[in-house]
Amino acid sequence: MSSLFQLGIDVAKAKLDCALRLPEGKLRHKVVENSPSGFQALNVWLAKQGAITTHVCMEATGIYWEAVAEYFAALPGFTVSVINPAQIKAFGASQMVRTKTDKVDARLIAQFCFERRPEPWQAPTPAEQTLRALVLRLDALQAMRTQEGNRLEVARSALKDSIATHIAWIDGEIDRIIRAIRDHIDHDPTLRDKQRLLDSVPGLGERTIATLLAFYATPERFDNARQAAAFAGLDPRQCESGSSVKGKPRMSKIGHAFLRKALYMPAMVTLYRTDWGKQFRSRLAAAGKPPMLIIGAMMRKLVHVAFGVLKSGKPFNSALHGA
């Protein structure tokens, strides 16, 4: 469905700066709270503008965009697109935009939406949303545990009991969240079946599988495995120009940083402790690839393999990967 109106939203923690592009090209602005009441107020305002069918665009920055994206994706007449911030930055440079404010950014996103007509965003299922929240909470708690452990090593004696008490609380919360993740997957037939598929991939452990399910449980959201890898910023970036500039390919890192962090250790385990990973490492090392490039390549390979397993519904086949 083609939308006559385009709504660009610049998302912040507390507010949404909105720019509505009218069919004749004029822009109207609205600022609302980034909350359910703010979303409703924005919807009422759009109705007053006659924006019955609207293409809503926003950047995927942090987690503050998720609630408003889910709200409008569930409404009839609305199409939601969630854009990589790098695309908006490049588009702004192409438009010679020199000013950066929330209002200007909202206008830029609305204009990008009008000119580029980005693909619709598919909201994760409620089960995926819950799993993603649990996985991210576990990661935050484990980072907190590391910080407090470091503090305890150098703390004065007057503070050691306080820090130790906090560490004990964090450890209890970590155990509780781990059990909640297991229970959530076990009680959802779709997630449970997909967990079994990913469990067939040598090198993937319980936490990595939960992370992959949180972000890739619906592989139909991506056209192919390359897009799935790009979502995590694991796609290679070439740097060549003419005959004199030929830089080494590097990981783009234009994607979800949490996924890259979560895949680093599984890639190491796969490369050094599984048959198919050892053969993968030997093949790249024989071609002269440095160790860090091989690790990055395995991180990308794990996403490709996970995507293929989930898309096909068939367990990992070692014969397809040289093992």
N, C-alpha and C positions, 0 to 999 in steps of 0.2 A: 504494500500500500504506500503510495507516494504521499508525503506530508507537505502541506502548504506552509507550515510553520516549522522553524528550527529553534530549539532552546539550548543555549550554551550555559552550562553551570560550572562556575569556578568554586570548588569545594574546599571548605575549611572546617576545622573541628567544630566551631560554634555556629557558623553561618554559611549560607549559600548565596553567592552573587550570581544573578541570573540575567541573561540577555536573550530576549525573544526577537527573532528576526521575522518580520511580517512578510507576506507574499510580495509586496512592492519594494522590499529591501530596507525599510525603516527598522530601527531597533528600539525596543522598550526594555526598561530595566526594573528589576525587583530584587530586594534583599529579604531573605527569610531565615529563620532559625534552622539549623541542621538538626531537626527533630520531627517526630510524627506530626505535631501540630503545625510546624513550618511547612512540611510537605503538603498538608491539606490546604493551608493558606495559599501556597503556590498554585495548587490545582484550581482553586476557586478563582484566583487572579487570571489564570490562563483561560478559563471558561469565559470570563468577562471580555477577554481580548478576541474571543471567537476561535481560539486555538483548540479546535475539537480533535483534529488529527495533528499530532506534533511529534517531530523527531527530536529526542532529547539526547544531548551529548555531554560527556564529562570526562575528565582525565582519571586514570587509575593511579591515584596518589594515596599511599597509605591504605587505611581501611575506612576512612570517613565517607567515601562515596557509596559504599555498599548499600546502606539502608535506603537512600534516596533512589538508587538505581532499581532496587527490588520493588520499591513502592510504585514507580511509574511503569515498570515492566509488567506489573500485574493489572494495570488499568487498560480498558479497551480504548483503541484509538491512539495509543502511544507506542512509539518504537524507541528503544534505548540503545545507545552505542557507548561503549567505554573505551576510551582512546589511550594509547600509550603516550605519556607526556612528551617523549622525544618527537613524536609526530607533530604535536602542537607547537613545540619549540621551533622545529624546522619550518613549519607553515608560517609562523610569525616572522621568521627571518626572511622568508620569501616575500612576505607582504611589507617588508621594511618597517616593521613595528618596533619603535625604539622605547616606548613607555611600557612599564610593567606595573599594573595595578590590578586588583581583583576585578574591577569593572572592565578594564581593557581585556583581561584574559577571558572573561565571559563572552565578550563580543567576538574575540578571535575564535573561540570554540564554536560559537554559533555560525560564523562565516565558514569555518572549516567544514562543519556539518552540511551547510548548504552546497558548497562546491564539491566536496569529496564523497558525500553520501556513504559514510562508513557502514560496515556490516552491523546488523543487529546483534546486541549482546544477549546471550542466553543465561538467564538466572540459574544458579545452582539449585538443586532440589533442597528442601528443608533438611533432609538427612545429611547432605553434603555440607550445608551451612553450619550445622551443629558440629560435625566432625572437624571442619576447618577451624571453628572457634576453639574446640578442645585442643587441637594440635598446636595452634598458635599460643594458647595459654600454657601448655606444657613447655614449649620453647622458652617463653618468658620466665617461667618459674626456674628452669634449669640455668638460665643466664643469671638470674638473681642468686641462685645457690652458689654459682661460681664466684660472683662478686663478694658475697658474704664470707665464703671460704677464704678468699684472698685477704679480706679485712681481718679475719680472725688471726691469721698468721702474724700480723704486725700490730694488733690492737694492744692498748694498755690493759693492764689487769682489771681495772675498774669497768671495762667494757666487754670483757670476754664472755661473761655470763649472759649478757643481753644478746650478743651476737650468736652465741651458741643456742640460746632459746629460739631465736629467729630461724636459725638453720634447721632446728628440729621441726619447727612449724612448716617450713618450706618442704622438707623431706616428706612430711605427712601429706601435704597438698600434692606433691609430685606423684606419690603412690595413689592418691585418690583420683587424680586426673587420668593416670595410666589405666586404672580399673574402669573409669568412665568411658574411655576410648574403646577398650575391649568390649564392654557391655553394649555400647552403641553399635558397633559393627556386628556383634553377635546377634543382636535383636533386629537388625535390618537385613532381610533376605538378599536384597540386591548387593549391598555392601559386603555381606558375608561371602557371596559367590565370587565377587571380584577380588576379595582378599585372598581366596584360595587360588585364583589364577595368578596373582602377583607372587604368592608364596612359592610358586613353582620356579621363579627366577632365582638362580643361585647368586647370592650376594646381597639380596634384599632381606632386611630384618623387619621385625614387628613395627618399629617406629617409622622406618622409611616407607613401609607399605601403607601405614595409616596416613602419612603425608601425601603420598601419591594418590591415594583414594580421595583425600580432601580436595585436591586440585584437578585430578584427571579422571574421576569416577565416571564422568560422562564424556567419553572421547569424541562423541559427535560434535562437541563444541569446537573442534579443530578439524580443518580440512585434511590434514596429513600430519605425519610425525614431525616434520620440520617445523610446522606451526606450533606444535606442542613444545618442542625444544626452545623455540624462540620466546614462548610465553615465560620461560624461566631465564631468558637471557643467555642461553647456552649455544646460540647459533654463531658460526664463525663470521668475523668481520674482515673483509679484504681491504687492503690499503695499497692501491696501485694507481699510478698516473704517468702516462707516457712511457719512456724507456728508462728514465733515471730514478723514479720513485717506485720501489717495490718492497713494501714493508711486510713483515711476517703476519700471517693471519692470526687474529686474536679473538678471544671470546667477546661477544658484543656487550654482555652484561646489561643489555637494555631489556629488562624483564624482572621477574619476581626474585629478589635477593634471597628471601627465605628458602626458596626451593633450591637455589644453588648451594647455599650453606648446608641444607639437609642432605644433598646428594654427594658431598665431598667424601665423607668417610665410607659410605657404601661403595663408591667408585674405587677407593683404595682397597677395601676388602675384596671386591670382585677381581681386581687386577692381580692381587697377590695370593688369594686363597681359593679361587675357583678355576677349574680347568679352562672354561671358555674365556675367562678374563686373562689368564696367563698367556693363552694363545693370541689374544687381542693385543696384549702388551708386547709380546715378542715380535709380532708382525710390524707394529708401529716403530718399535725400537730398531729393528733391522732396516727400516726405511729412514733412519736417522732422526726420528722425532725425539725431542727432549722430554724428560719425565713429566714436567708440569703440563705440557701439551697433551701427553698421553692420558693424564688424569682427567683433564677437561674433556677429551674425546670420549672417555668412558662415562663421564657424567651425562654427556649428550646421548651416548649409546643406551644408557639405562632408561632414559626417557623414551627413546625410540622403541626399545624392547617392551617397556611397560605399556606404551600406547598400542603397539601391535597385539599384545596379549589381550588387553581389554577390548580392543576393537574387534578382534576375531573371535573372542570367547574361547580360545584354545590355549592350553598351558604352554610354557616355554619349551621349545624344541631345540636341544643342544646341537642337533645336526645342521640347523640353519645358521649356526654361529661358529662353525668350524671346530666344535668340540665333540 
